[in-house]
Amino acid sequence: MTKHLQLIFRLMKDERVHPLVKVLPFLSLIYLVYPDLVPGPFDDAVVITLFLQFFLTLVPDEIIEEHKFALELQEKNTNTEDNFIEGEFWEE
């Protein structure tokens, strides 16, 4: 879930994504504040997920793939840095 949110934040910052498309995540936040806008059995999580999924559907695939690749590289770089233990070698 956190990767999904990181992707959405990166896409919101990208200038190639149309400004009207960027309104959708904000609409999901408005729904979170005013949940009675849609009466009925809709669960907040379902409505917010639909807004965010619709946002990702409207963003061009090549932009999404570029940001996913950047996130994977970022994750690999942080994981490899965590695997190294610094130390000194000395012989007796």
PDB file of N, CA, C and O in Angstrom, chain B, residues numbered from 101:
ATOM      1  N   MET B 101       0.822  -1.198   0.000  1.00  0.00           N
ATOM      2  CA  MET B 101       0.000   0.000   0.000  1.00  0.00           C
ATOM      3  C   MET B 101       0.861   1.255   0.000  1.00  0.00           C
ATOM      4  O   MET B 101       0.512   2.246  -0.641  1.00  0.00           O
ATOM      5  N   THR B 102       1.983   1.220   0.712  1.00  0.00           N
ATOM      6  CA  THR B 102       2.815   2.414   0.751  1.00  0.00           C
ATOM      7  C   THR B 102       3.449   2.698  -0.616  1.00  0.00           C
ATOM      8  O   THR B 102       3.641   3.859  -0.975  1.00  0.00           O
ATOM      9  N   LYS B 103       3.775   1.648  -1.380  1.00  0.00           N
ATOM     10  CA  LYS B 103       4.316   1.859  -2.724  1.00  0.00           C
ATOM     11  C   LYS B 103       3.272   2.538  -3.611  1.00  0.00           C
ATOM     12  O   LYS B 103       3.595   3.400  -4.428  1.00  0.00           O
ATOM     13  N   HIS B 104       2.026   2.133  -3.433  1.00  0.00           N
ATOM     14  CA  HIS B 104       0.926   2.722  -4.200  1.00  0.00           C
ATOM     15  C   HIS B 104       0.798   4.213  -3.891  1.00  0.00           C
ATOM     16  O   HIS B 104       0.632   5.027  -4.800  1.00  0.00           O
ATOM     17  N   LEU B 105       0.876   4.564  -2.618  1.00  0.00           N
ATOM     18  CA  LEU B 105       0.782   5.973  -2.223  1.00  0.00           C
ATOM     19  C   LEU B 105       2.004   6.762  -2.678  1.00  0.00           C
ATOM     20  O   LEU B 105       1.876   7.917  -3.084  1.00  0.00           O
ATOM     21  N   GLN B 106       3.185   6.156  -2.615  1.00  0.00           N
ATOM     22  CA  GLN B 106       4.385   6.825  -3.106  1.00  0.00           C
ATOM     23  C   GLN B 106       4.264   7.119  -4.597  1.00  0.00           C
ATOM     24  O   GLN B 106       4.661   8.188  -5.060  1.00  0.00           O
ATOM     25  N   LEU B 107       3.716   6.170  -5.342  1.00  0.00           N
ATOM     26  CA  LEU B 107       3.515   6.368  -6.772  1.00  0.00           C
ATOM     27  C   LEU B 107       2.557   7.528  -7.027  1.00  0.00           C
ATOM     28  O   LEU B 107       2.801   8.361  -7.900  1.00  0.00           O
ATOM     29  N   ILE B 108       1.483   7.576  -6.274  1.00  0.00           N
ATOM     30  CA  ILE B 108       0.509   8.657  -6.453  1.00  0.00           C
ATOM     31  C   ILE B 108       1.126  10.007  -6.121  1.00  0.00           C
ATOM     32  O   ILE B 108       0.893  10.978  -6.841  1.00  0.00           O
ATOM     33  N   PHE B 109       1.910  10.093  -5.048  1.00  0.00           N
ATOM     34  CA  PHE B 109       2.570  11.356  -4.703  1.00  0.00           C
ATOM     35  C   PHE B 109       3.541  11.793  -5.793  1.00  0.00           C
ATOM     36  O   PHE B 109       3.612  12.973  -6.134  1.00  0.00           O
ATOM     37  N   ARG B 110       4.287  10.837  -6.337  1.00  0.00           N
ATOM     38  CA  ARG B 110       5.224  11.179  -7.410  1.00  0.00           C
ATOM     39  C   ARG B 110       4.477  11.660  -8.651  1.00  0.00           C
ATOM     40  O   ARG B 110       4.910  12.604  -9.313  1.00  0.00           O
ATOM     41  N   LEU B 111       3.366  11.017  -8.964  1.00  0.00           N
ATOM     42  CA  LEU B 111       2.585  11.428 -10.134  1.00  0.00           C
ATOM     43  C   LEU B 111       1.954  12.798  -9.936  1.00  0.00           C
ATOM     44  O   LEU B 111       1.807  13.560 -10.892  1.00  0.00           O
ATOM     45  N   MET B 112       1.583  13.112  -8.708  1.00  0.00           N
ATOM     46  CA  MET B 112       1.011  14.429  -8.437  1.00  0.00           C
ATOM     47  C   MET B 112       2.042  15.532  -8.665  1.00  0.00           C
ATOM     48  O   MET B 112       1.675  16.647  -9.037  1.00  0.00           O
ATOM     49  N   LYS B 113       3.314  15.244  -8.450  1.00  0.00           N
ATOM     50  CA  LYS B 113       4.373  16.224  -8.643  1.00  0.00           C
ATOM     51  C   LYS B 113       4.799  16.347 -10.104  1.00  0.00           C
ATOM     52  O   LYS B 113       5.407  17.345 -10.494  1.00  0.00           O
ATOM     53  N   ASP B 114       4.482  15.339 -10.907  1.00  0.00           N
ATOM     54  CA  ASP B 114       4.918  15.312 -12.301  1.00  0.00           C
ATOM     55  C   ASP B 114       4.125  16.327 -13.126  1.00  0.00           C
ATOM     56  O   ASP B 114       2.895  16.331 -13.104  1.00  0.00           O
ATOM     57  N   GLU B 115       4.835  17.177 -13.845  1.00  0.00           N
ATOM     58  CA  GLU B 115       4.193  18.214 -14.650  1.00  0.00           C
ATOM     59  C   GLU B 115       3.524  17.662 -15.896  1.00  0.00           C
ATOM     60  O   GLU B 115       2.691  18.341 -16.495  1.00  0.00           O
ATOM     61  N   ARG B 116       3.869  16.445 -16.301  1.00  0.00           N
ATOM     62  CA  ARG B 116       3.267  15.859 -17.502  1.00  0.00           C
ATOM     63  C   ARG B 116       1.855  15.348 -17.257  1.00  0.00           C
ATOM     64  O   ARG B 116       1.110  15.119 -18.209  1.00  0.00           O
ATOM     65  N   VAL B 117       1.477  15.166 -16.000  1.00  0.00           N
ATOM     66  CA  VAL B 117       0.126  14.714 -15.670  1.00  0.00           C
ATOM     67  C   VAL B 117      -0.804  15.921 -15.721  1.00  0.00           C
ATOM     68  O   VAL B 117      -0.521  16.965 -15.133  1.00  0.00           O
ATOM     69  N   HIS B 118      -1.897  15.766 -16.421  1.00  0.00           N
ATOM     70  CA  HIS B 118      -2.842  16.867 -16.623  1.00  0.00           C
ATOM     71  C   HIS B 118      -3.391  17.356 -15.278  1.00  0.00           C
ATOM     72  O   HIS B 118      -3.713  16.547 -14.408  1.00  0.00           O
ATOM     73  N   PRO B 119      -3.497  18.680 -15.107  1.00  0.00           N
ATOM     74  CA  PRO B 119      -3.986  19.231 -13.827  1.00  0.00           C
ATOM     75  C   PRO B 119      -5.391  18.758 -13.437  1.00  0.00           C
ATOM     76  O   PRO B 119      -5.678  18.589 -12.252  1.00  0.00           O
ATOM     77  N   LEU B 120      -6.258  18.547 -14.415  1.00  0.00           N
ATOM     78  CA  LEU B 120      -7.610  18.069 -14.082  1.00  0.00           C
ATOM     79  C   LEU B 120      -7.587  16.637 -13.546  1.00  0.00           C
ATOM     80  O   LEU B 120      -8.424  16.262 -12.726  1.00  0.00           O
ATOM     81  N   VAL B 121      -6.631  15.848 -14.012  1.00  0.00           N
ATOM     82  CA  VAL B 121      -6.497  14.476 -13.514  1.00  0.00           C
ATOM     83  C   VAL B 121      -6.013  14.508 -12.067  1.00  0.00           C
ATOM     84  O   VAL B 121      -6.384  13.655 -11.260  1.00  0.00           O
ATOM     85  N   LYS B 122      -5.180  15.499 -11.747  1.00  0.00           N
ATOM     86  CA  LYS B 122      -4.648  15.617 -10.385  1.00  0.00           C
ATOM     87  C   LYS B 122      -5.731  16.005  -9.373  1.00  0.00           C
ATOM     88  O   LYS B 122      -5.496  15.948  -8.166  1.00  0.00           O
ATOM     89  N   VAL B 123      -6.890  16.390  -9.845  1.00  0.00           N
ATOM     90  CA  VAL B 123      -7.995  16.750  -8.948  1.00  0.00           C
ATOM     91  C   VAL B 123      -8.570  15.507  -8.263  1.00  0.00           C
ATOM     92  O   VAL B 123      -9.078  15.599  -7.146  1.00  0.00           O
ATOM     93  N   LEU B 124      -8.496  14.371  -8.907  1.00  0.00           N
ATOM     94  CA  LEU B 124      -9.117  13.147  -8.375  1.00  0.00           C
ATOM     95  C   LEU B 124      -8.619  12.752  -6.988  1.00  0.00           C
ATOM     96  O   LEU B 124      -9.449  12.456  -6.129  1.00  0.00           O
ATOM     97  N   PRO B 125      -7.307  12.729  -6.717  1.00  0.00           N
ATOM     98  CA  PRO B 125      -6.900  12.410  -5.347  1.00  0.00           C
ATOM     99  C   PRO B 125      -7.424  13.413  -4.319  1.00  0.00           C
ATOM    100  O   PRO B 125      -7.731  13.044  -3.185  1.00  0.00           O
ATOM    101  N   PHE B 126      -7.524  14.672  -4.718  1.00  0.00           N
ATOM    102  CA  PHE B 126      -8.077  15.671  -3.802  1.00  0.00           C
ATOM    103  C   PHE B 126      -9.565  15.429  -3.546  1.00  0.00           C
ATOM    104  O   PHE B 126     -10.060  15.661  -2.444  1.00  0.00           O
ATOM    105  N   LEU B 127     -10.271  14.958  -4.581  1.00  0.00           N
ATOM    106  CA  LEU B 127     -11.682  14.623  -4.383  1.00  0.00           C
ATOM    107  C   LEU B 127     -11.842  13.476  -3.391  1.00  0.00           C
ATOM    108  O   LEU B 127     -12.796  13.450  -2.612  1.00  0.00           O
ATOM    109  N   SER B 128     -10.911  12.533  -3.420  1.00  0.00           N
ATOM    110  CA  SER B 128     -10.988  11.434  -2.450  1.00  0.00           C
ATOM    111  C   SER B 128     -10.764  11.940  -1.034  1.00  0.00           C
ATOM    112  O   SER B 128     -11.376  11.443  -0.090  1.00  0.00           O
ATOM    113  N   LEU B 129      -9.879  12.938  -0.882  1.00  0.00           N
ATOM    114  CA  LEU B 129      -9.670  13.533   0.446  1.00  0.00           C
ATOM    115  C   LEU B 129     -10.899  14.310   0.898  1.00  0.00           C
ATOM    116  O   LEU B 129     -11.246  14.289   2.079  1.00  0.00           O
ATOM    117  N   ILE B 130     -11.557  14.992  -0.028  1.00  0.00           N
ATOM    118  CA  ILE B 130     -12.786  15.715   0.314  1.00  0.00           C
ATOM    119  C   ILE B 130     -13.854  14.725   0.761  1.00  0.00           C
ATOM    120  O   ILE B 130     -14.581  14.979   1.721  1.00  0.00           O
ATOM    121  N   TYR B 131     -13.945  13.598   0.064  1.00  0.00           N
ATOM    122  CA  TYR B 131     -14.905  12.579   0.466  1.00  0.00           C
ATOM    123  C   TYR B 131     -14.590  12.052   1.866  1.00  0.00           C
ATOM    124  O   TYR B 131     -15.498  11.742   2.636  1.00  0.00           O
ATOM    125  N   LEU B 132     -13.310  11.952   2.188  1.00  0.00           N
ATOM    126  CA  LEU B 132     -12.920  11.478   3.513  1.00  0.00           C
ATOM    127  C   LEU B 132     -13.382  12.448   4.592  1.00  0.00           C
ATOM    128  O   LEU B 132     -13.778  12.026   5.679  1.00  0.00           O
ATOM    129  N   VAL B 133     -13.335  13.760   4.296  1.00  0.00           N
ATOM    130  CA  VAL B 133     -13.763  14.773   5.259  1.00  0.00           C
ATOM    131  C   VAL B 133     -15.290  14.849   5.331  1.00  0.00           C
ATOM    132  O   VAL B 133     -15.862  14.988   6.412  1.00  0.00           O
ATOM    133  N   TYR B 134     -15.939  14.758   4.173  1.00  0.00           N
ATOM    134  CA  TYR B 134     -17.406  14.830   4.106  1.00  0.00           C
ATOM    135  C   TYR B 134     -17.955  13.518   3.552  1.00  0.00           C
ATOM    136  O   TYR B 134     -18.348  13.467   2.386  1.00  0.00           O
ATOM    137  N   PRO B 135     -17.991  12.473   4.343  1.00  0.00           N
ATOM    138  CA  PRO B 135     -18.382  11.158   3.821  1.00  0.00           C
ATOM    139  C   PRO B 135     -19.855  11.037   3.459  1.00  0.00           C
ATOM    140  O   PRO B 135     -20.243  10.057   2.824  1.00  0.00           O
ATOM    141  N   ASP B 136     -20.677  11.990   3.838  1.00  0.00           N
ATOM    142  CA  ASP B 136     -22.102  11.878   3.537  1.00  0.00           C
ATOM    143  C   ASP B 136     -22.465  12.444   2.166  1.00  0.00           C
ATOM    144  O   ASP B 136     -23.647  12.583   1.851  1.00  0.00           O
ATOM    145  N   LEU B 137     -21.458  12.774   1.341  1.00  0.00           N
ATOM    146  CA  LEU B 137     -21.742  13.261  -0.004  1.00  0.00           C
ATOM    147  C   LEU B 137     -22.382  12.174  -0.860  1.00  0.00           C
ATOM    148  O   LEU B 137     -23.228  12.467  -1.705  1.00  0.00           O
ATOM    149  N   VAL B 138     -21.986  10.927  -0.650  1.00  0.00           N
ATOM    150  CA  VAL B 138     -22.561   9.807  -1.390  1.00  0.00           C
ATOM    151  C   VAL B 138     -23.328   8.955  -0.390  1.00  0.00           C
ATOM    152  O   VAL B 138     -22.734   8.178   0.357  1.00  0.00           O
ATOM    153  N   PRO B 139     -24.663   9.103  -0.378  1.00  0.00           N
ATOM    154  CA  PRO B 139     -25.438   8.303   0.578  1.00  0.00           C
ATOM    155  C   PRO B 139     -25.512   6.844   0.143  1.00  0.00           C
ATOM    156  O   PRO B 139     -25.361   6.521  -1.035  1.00  0.00           O
ATOM    157  N   GLY B 140     -25.740   6.004   1.086  1.00  0.00           N
ATOM    158  CA  GLY B 140     -25.895   4.590   0.778  1.00  0.00           C
ATOM    159  C   GLY B 140     -24.823   3.745   1.420  1.00  0.00           C
ATOM    160  O   GLY B 140     -24.119   4.183   2.330  1.00  0.00           O
ATOM    161  N   PRO B 141     -24.711   2.516   0.927  1.00  0.00           N
ATOM    162  CA  PRO B 141     -23.811   1.549   1.577  1.00  0.00           C
ATOM    163  C   PRO B 141     -22.347   1.661   1.151  1.00  0.00           C
ATOM    164  O   PRO B 141     -21.560   0.753   1.420  1.00  0.00           O
ATOM    165  N   PHE B 142     -21.969   2.760   0.490  1.00  0.00           N
ATOM    166  CA  PHE B 142     -20.577   2.909   0.066  1.00  0.00           C
ATOM    167  C   PHE B 142     -19.663   3.052   1.269  1.00  0.00           C
ATOM    168  O   PHE B 142     -19.900   3.873   2.155  1.00  0.00           O
ATOM    169  N   ASP B 143     -18.660   2.276   1.286  1.00  0.00           N
ATOM    170  CA  ASP B 143     -17.662   2.363   2.348  1.00  0.00           C
ATOM    171  C   ASP B 143     -16.625   3.407   1.938  1.00  0.00           C
ATOM    172  O   ASP B 143     -16.297   3.531   0.758  1.00  0.00           O
ATOM    173  N   ASP B 144     -16.115   4.150   2.906  1.00  0.00           N
ATOM    174  CA  ASP B 144     -15.132   5.197   2.612  1.00  0.00           C
ATOM    175  C   ASP B 144     -13.926   4.643   1.852  1.00  0.00           C
ATOM    176  O   ASP B 144     -13.462   5.254   0.889  1.00  0.00           O
ATOM    177  N   ALA B 145     -13.431   3.512   2.278  1.00  0.00           N
ATOM    178  CA  ALA B 145     -12.245   2.929   1.645  1.00  0.00           C
ATOM    179  C   ALA B 145     -12.501   2.575   0.185  1.00  0.00           C
ATOM    180  O   ALA B 145     -11.618   2.731  -0.658  1.00  0.00           O
ATOM    181  N   VAL B 146     -13.705   2.100  -0.114  1.00  0.00           N
ATOM    182  CA  VAL B 146     -14.036   1.723  -1.488  1.00  0.00           C
ATOM    183  C   VAL B 146     -14.082   2.961  -2.374  1.00  0.00           C
ATOM    184  O   VAL B 146     -13.538   2.955  -3.478  1.00  0.00           O
ATOM    185  N   VAL B 147     -14.725   4.017  -1.900  1.00  0.00           N
ATOM    186  CA  VAL B 147     -14.842   5.240  -2.696  1.00  0.00           C
ATOM    187  C   VAL B 147     -13.465   5.868  -2.920  1.00  0.00           C
ATOM    188  O   VAL B 147     -13.152   6.282  -4.036  1.00  0.00           O
ATOM    189  N   ILE B 148     -12.651   5.943  -1.885  1.00  0.00           N
ATOM    190  CA  ILE B 148     -11.319   6.516  -2.015  1.00  0.00           C
ATOM    191  C   ILE B 148     -10.464   5.674  -2.965  1.00  0.00           C
ATOM    192  O   ILE B 148      -9.736   6.223  -3.792  1.00  0.00           O
ATOM    193  N   THR B 149     -10.547   4.359  -2.852  1.00  0.00           N
ATOM    194  CA  THR B 149      -9.809   3.472  -3.745  1.00  0.00           C
ATOM    195  C   THR B 149     -10.249   3.666  -5.186  1.00  0.00           C
ATOM    196  O   THR B 149      -9.413   3.661  -6.090  1.00  0.00           O
ATOM    197  N   LEU B 150     -11.550   3.835  -5.416  1.00  0.00           N
ATOM    198  CA  LEU B 150     -12.039   4.061  -6.776  1.00  0.00           C
ATOM    199  C   LEU B 150     -11.511   5.367  -7.354  1.00  0.00           C
ATOM    200  O   LEU B 150     -11.114   5.413  -8.519  1.00  0.00           O
ATOM    201  N   PHE B 151     -11.503   6.426  -6.554  1.00  0.00           N
ATOM    202  CA  PHE B 151     -10.961   7.707  -7.021  1.00  0.00           C
ATOM    203  C   PHE B 151      -9.491   7.561  -7.402  1.00  0.00           C
ATOM    204  O   PHE B 151      -9.072   8.033  -8.459  1.00  0.00           O
ATOM    205  N   LEU B 152      -8.714   6.911  -6.550  1.00  0.00           N
ATOM    206  CA  LEU B 152      -7.281   6.770  -6.811  1.00  0.00           C
ATOM    207  C   LEU B 152      -7.013   5.844  -7.992  1.00  0.00           C
ATOM    208  O   LEU B 152      -6.082   6.073  -8.764  1.00  0.00           O
ATOM    209  N   GLN B 153      -7.824   4.803  -8.136  1.00  0.00           N
ATOM    210  CA  GLN B 153      -7.658   3.896  -9.271  1.00  0.00           C
ATOM    211  C   GLN B 153      -8.017   4.601 -10.578  1.00  0.00           C
ATOM    212  O   GLN B 153      -7.360   4.399 -11.599  1.00  0.00           O
ATOM    213  N   PHE B 154      -9.057   5.425 -10.540  1.00  0.00           N
ATOM    214  CA  PHE B 154      -9.446   6.204 -11.712  1.00  0.00           C
ATOM    215  C   PHE B 154      -8.333   7.189 -12.082  1.00  0.00           C
ATOM    216  O   PHE B 154      -8.058   7.407 -13.262  1.00  0.00           O
ATOM    217  N   PHE B 155      -7.700   7.776 -11.074  1.00  0.00           N
ATOM    218  CA  PHE B 155      -6.563   8.667 -11.294  1.00  0.00           C
ATOM    219  C   PHE B 155      -5.452   7.919 -12.029  1.00  0.00           C
ATOM    220  O   PHE B 155      -4.921   8.417 -13.022  1.00  0.00           O
ATOM    221  N   LEU B 156      -5.100   6.730 -11.547  1.00  0.00           N
ATOM    222  CA  LEU B 156      -4.036   5.953 -12.172  1.00  0.00           C
ATOM    223  C   LEU B 156      -4.417   5.491 -13.582  1.00  0.00           C
ATOM    224  O   LEU B 156      -3.544   5.310 -14.431  1.00  0.00           O
ATOM    225  N   THR B 157      -5.698   5.304 -13.830  1.00  0.00           N
ATOM    226  CA  THR B 157      -6.157   4.902 -15.158  1.00  0.00           C
ATOM    227  C   THR B 157      -5.989   6.045 -16.158  1.00  0.00           C
ATOM    228  O   THR B 157      -5.685   5.809 -17.327  1.00  0.00           O
ATOM    229  N   LEU B 158      -6.184   7.268 -15.704  1.00  0.00           N
ATOM    230  CA  LEU B 158      -6.110   8.412 -16.609  1.00  0.00           C
ATOM    231  C   LEU B 158      -4.681   8.900 -16.870  1.00  0.00           C
ATOM    232  O   LEU B 158      -4.449   9.623 -17.839  1.00  0.00           O
ATOM    233  N   VAL B 159      -3.734   8.520 -16.031  1.00  0.00           N
ATOM    234  CA  VAL B 159      -2.334   8.901 -16.249  1.00  0.00           C
ATOM    235  C   VAL B 159      -1.760   7.974 -17.320  1.00  0.00           C
ATOM    236  O   VAL B 159      -1.964   6.761 -17.262  1.00  0.00           O
ATOM    237  N   PRO B 160      -1.042   8.538 -18.299  1.00  0.00           N
ATOM    238  CA  PRO B 160      -0.450   7.683 -19.347  1.00  0.00           C
ATOM    239  C   PRO B 160       0.457   6.597 -18.766  1.00  0.00           C
ATOM    240  O   PRO B 160       1.178   6.822 -17.794  1.00  0.00           O
ATOM    241  N   ASP B 161       0.402   5.419 -19.383  1.00  0.00           N
ATOM    242  CA  ASP B 161       1.138   4.251 -18.894  1.00  0.00           C
ATOM    243  C   ASP B 161       2.646   4.479 -18.837  1.00  0.00           C
ATOM    244  O   ASP B 161       3.299   4.014 -17.903  1.00  0.00           O
ATOM    245  N   GLU B 162       3.211   5.185 -19.818  1.00  0.00           N
ATOM    246  CA  GLU B 162       4.661   5.376 -19.831  1.00  0.00           C
ATOM    247  C   GLU B 162       5.122   6.231 -18.647  1.00  0.00           C
ATOM    248  O   GLU B 162       6.227   6.037 -18.141  1.00  0.00           O
ATOM    249  N   ILE B 163       4.297   7.162 -18.207  1.00  0.00           N
ATOM    250  CA  ILE B 163       4.656   7.977 -17.043  1.00  0.00           C
ATOM    251  C   ILE B 163       4.609   7.130 -15.778  1.00  0.00           C
ATOM    252  O   ILE B 163       5.485   7.235 -14.919  1.00  0.00           O
ATOM    253  N   ILE B 164       3.581   6.289 -15.668  1.00  0.00           N
ATOM    254  CA  ILE B 164       3.466   5.404 -14.505  1.00  0.00           C
ATOM    255  C   ILE B 164       4.641   4.442 -14.446  1.00  0.00           C
ATOM    256  O   ILE B 164       5.231   4.245 -13.384  1.00  0.00           O
ATOM    257  N   GLU B 165       4.983   3.840 -15.584  1.00  0.00           N
ATOM    258  CA  GLU B 165       6.096   2.892 -15.615  1.00  0.00           C
ATOM    259  C   GLU B 165       7.419   3.571 -15.255  1.00  0.00           C
ATOM    260  O   GLU B 165       8.260   2.977 -14.580  1.00  0.00           O
ATOM    261  N   GLU B 166       7.602   4.805 -15.702  1.00  0.00           N
ATOM    262  CA  GLU B 166       8.819   5.540 -15.371  1.00  0.00           C
ATOM    263  C   GLU B 166       8.938   5.762 -13.861  1.00  0.00           C
ATOM    264  O   GLU B 166      10.016   5.603 -13.289  1.00  0.00           O
ATOM    265  N   HIS B 167       7.835   6.126 -13.225  1.00  0.00           N
ATOM    266  CA  HIS B 167       7.863   6.367 -11.782  1.00  0.00           C
ATOM    267  C   HIS B 167       7.982   5.065 -10.990  1.00  0.00           C
ATOM    268  O   HIS B 167       8.633   5.033  -9.945  1.00  0.00           O
ATOM    269  N   LYS B 168       7.357   3.992 -11.481  1.00  0.00           N
ATOM    270  CA  LYS B 168       7.507   2.698 -10.819  1.00  0.00           C
ATOM    271  C   LYS B 168       8.960   2.238 -10.869  1.00  0.00           C
ATOM    272  O   LYS B 168       9.489   1.721  -9.885  1.00  0.00           O
ATOM    273  N   PHE B 169       9.594   2.428 -12.010  1.00  0.00           N
ATOM    274  CA  PHE B 169      11.002   2.047 -12.158  1.00  0.00           C
ATOM    275  C   PHE B 169      11.878   2.854 -11.200  1.00  0.00           C
ATOM    276  O   PHE B 169      12.781   2.305 -10.569  1.00  0.00           O
ATOM    277  N   ALA B 170      11.613   4.151 -11.094  1.00  0.00           N
ATOM    278  CA  ALA B 170      12.384   5.010 -10.185  1.00  0.00           C
ATOM    279  C   ALA B 170      12.189   4.583  -8.738  1.00  0.00           C
ATOM    280  O   ALA B 170      13.140   4.597  -7.957  1.00  0.00           O
ATOM    281  N   LEU B 171      10.960   4.202  -8.370  1.00  0.00           N
ATOM    282  CA  LEU B 171      10.702   3.749  -7.003  1.00  0.00           C
ATOM    283  C   LEU B 171      11.421   2.434  -6.714  1.00  0.00           C
ATOM    284  O   LEU B 171      11.948   2.241  -5.619  1.00  0.00           O
ATOM    285  N   GLU B 172      11.443   1.525  -7.702  1.00  0.00           N
ATOM    286  CA  GLU B 172      12.147   0.252  -7.518  1.00  0.00           C
ATOM    287  C   GLU B 172      13.648   0.477  -7.354  1.00  0.00           C
ATOM    288  O   GLU B 172      14.284  -0.156  -6.511  1.00  0.00           O
ATOM    289  N   LEU B 173      14.219   1.383  -8.162  1.00  0.00           N
ATOM    290  CA  LEU B 173      15.638   1.701  -8.025  1.00  0.00           C
ATOM    291  C   LEU B 173      15.937   2.299  -6.665  1.00  0.00           C
ATOM    292  O   LEU B 173      16.937   1.960  -6.031  1.00  0.00           O
ATOM    293  N   GLN B 174      15.071   3.183  -6.224  1.00  0.00           N
ATOM    294  CA  GLN B 174      15.244   3.812  -4.916  1.00  0.00           C
ATOM    295  C   GLN B 174      15.201   2.767  -3.813  1.00  0.00           C
ATOM    296  O   GLN B 174      15.990   2.817  -2.870  1.00  0.00           O
ATOM    297  N   GLU B 175      14.272   1.816  -3.934  1.00  0.00           N
ATOM    298  CA  GLU B 175      14.149   0.754  -2.932  1.00  0.00           C
ATOM    299  C   GLU B 175      15.372  -0.154  -2.940  1.00  0.00           C
ATOM    300  O   GLU B 175      15.860  -0.544  -1.880  1.00  0.00           O
ATOM    301  N   LYS B 176      15.873  -0.496  -4.131  1.00  0.00           N
ATOM    302  CA  LYS B 176      17.062  -1.351  -4.219  1.00  0.00           C
ATOM    303  C   LYS B 176      18.272  -0.657  -3.622  1.00  0.00           C
ATOM    304  O   LYS B 176      19.084  -1.292  -2.949  1.00  0.00           O
ATOM    305  N   ASN B 177      18.400   0.646  -3.862  1.00  0.00           N
ATOM    306  CA  ASN B 177      19.545   1.386  -3.315  1.00  0.00           C
ATOM    307  C   ASN B 177      19.492   1.429  -1.799  1.00  0.00           C
ATOM    308  O   ASN B 177      20.528   1.299  -1.147  1.00  0.00           O
ATOM    309  N   THR B 178      18.323   1.606  -1.227  1.00  0.00           N
ATOM    310  CA  THR B 178      18.235   1.641   0.237  1.00  0.00           C
ATOM    311  C   THR B 178      18.446   0.257   0.823  1.00  0.00           C
ATOM    312  O   THR B 178      19.012   0.127   1.909  1.00  0.00           O
ATOM    313  N   ASN B 179      17.995  -0.791   0.117  1.00  0.00           N
ATOM    314  CA  ASN B 179      18.175  -2.154   0.621  1.00  0.00           C
ATOM    315  C   ASN B 179      19.638  -2.575   0.584  1.00  0.00           C
ATOM    316  O   ASN B 179      20.107  -3.239   1.509  1.00  0.00           O
ATOM    317  N   THR B 180      20.371  -2.204  -0.467  1.00  0.00           N
ATOM    318  CA  THR B 180      21.772  -2.618  -0.542  1.00  0.00           C
ATOM    319  C   THR B 180      22.619  -1.869   0.471  1.00  0.00           C
ATOM    320  O   THR B 180      23.590  -2.419   0.990  1.00  0.00           O
ATOM    321  N   GLU B 181      22.267  -0.621   0.761  1.00  0.00           N
ATOM    322  CA  GLU B 181      23.005   0.123   1.773  1.00  0.00           C
ATOM    323  C   GLU B 181      22.801  -0.480   3.154  1.00  0.00           C
ATOM    324  O   GLU B 181      23.704  -0.419   3.988  1.00  0.00           O
ATOM    325  N   ASP B 182      21.645  -1.055   3.409  1.00  0.00           N
ATOM    326  CA  ASP B 182      21.361  -1.662   4.704  1.00  0.00           C
ATOM    327  C   ASP B 182      22.094  -2.986   4.887  1.00  0.00           C
ATOM    328  O   ASP B 182      22.304  -3.419   6.020  1.00  0.00           O
ATOM    329  N   ASN B 183      22.485  -3.635   3.798  1.00  0.00           N
ATOM    330  CA  ASN B 183      23.124  -4.946   3.890  1.00  0.00           C
ATOM    331  C   ASN B 183      24.612  -4.870   4.180  1.00  0.00           C
ATOM    332  O   ASN B 183      25.208  -5.890   4.525  1.00  0.00           O
ATOM    333  N   PHE B 184      25.230  -3.720   4.059  1.00  0.00           N
ATOM    334  CA  PHE B 184      26.660  -3.572   4.296  1.00  0.00           C
ATOM    335  C   PHE B 184      26.921  -3.189   5.742  1.00  0.00           C
ATOM    336  O   PHE B 184      26.245  -2.337   6.319  1.00  0.00           O
ATOM    337  N   ILE B 185      27.923  -3.847   6.305  1.00  0.00           N
ATOM    338  CA  ILE B 185      28.364  -3.519   7.662  1.00  0.00           C
ATOM    339  C   ILE B 185      29.788  -3.011   7.549  1.00  0.00           C
ATOM    340  O   ILE B 185      30.670  -3.718   7.061  1.00  0.00           O
ATOM    341  N   GLU B 186      30.010  -1.801   7.996  1.00  0.00           N
ATOM    342  CA  GLU B 186      31.344  -1.244   7.913  1.00  0.00           C
ATOM    343  C   GLU B 186      32.191  -1.769   9.076  1.00  0.00           C
ATOM    344  O   GLU B 186      31.717  -1.933  10.200  1.00  0.00           O
ATOM    345  N   GLY B 187      33.436  -2.020   8.765  1.00  0.00           N
ATOM    346  CA  GLY B 187      34.331  -2.512   9.797  1.00  0.00           C
ATOM    347  C   GLY B 187      35.771  -2.448   9.316  1.00  0.00           C
ATOM    348  O   GLY B 187      36.036  -2.047   8.182  1.00  0.00           O
ATOM    349  N   GLU B 188      36.685  -2.837  10.163  1.00  0.00           N
ATOM    350  CA  GLU B 188      38.096  -2.839   9.817  1.00  0.00           C
ATOM    351  C   GLU B 188      38.633  -4.252   9.924  1.00  0.00           C
ATOM    352  O   GLU B 188      38.209  -5.037  10.773  1.00  0.00           O
ATOM    353  N   PHE B 189      39.562  -4.554   9.058  1.00  0.00           N
ATOM    354  CA  PHE B 189      40.188  -5.884   9.058  1.00  0.00           C
ATOM    355  C   PHE B 189      41.619  -5.720   9.527  1.00  0.00           C
ATOM    356  O   PHE B 189      42.353  -4.859   9.043  1.00  0.00           O
ATOM    357  N   TRP B 190      41.996  -6.540  10.456  1.00  0.00           N
ATOM    358  CA  TRP B 190      43.384  -6.515  10.912  1.00  0.00           C
ATOM    359  C   TRP B 190      43.819  -7.925  11.238  1.00  0.00           C
ATOM    360  O   TRP B 190      43.017  -8.752  11.670  1.00  0.00           O
ATOM    361  N   GLU B 191      45.082  -8.190  11.029  1.00  0.00           N
ATOM    362  CA  GLU B 191      45.643  -9.507  11.279  1.00  0.00           C
ATOM    363  C   GLU B 191      46.545  -9.451  12.498  1.00  0.00           C
ATOM    364  O   GLU B 191      47.130  -8.413  12.805  1.00  0.00           O
ATOM    365  N   GLU B 192      46.650 -10.560  13.177  1.00  0.00           N
ATOM    366  CA  GLU B 192      47.549 -10.644  14.344  1.00  0.00           C
ATOM    367  C   GLU B 192      48.852 -11.277  13.991  1.00  0.00           C
ATOM    368  O   GLU B 192      49.720 -11.424  14.852  1.00  0.00           O
TER     369      GLU B 192
END
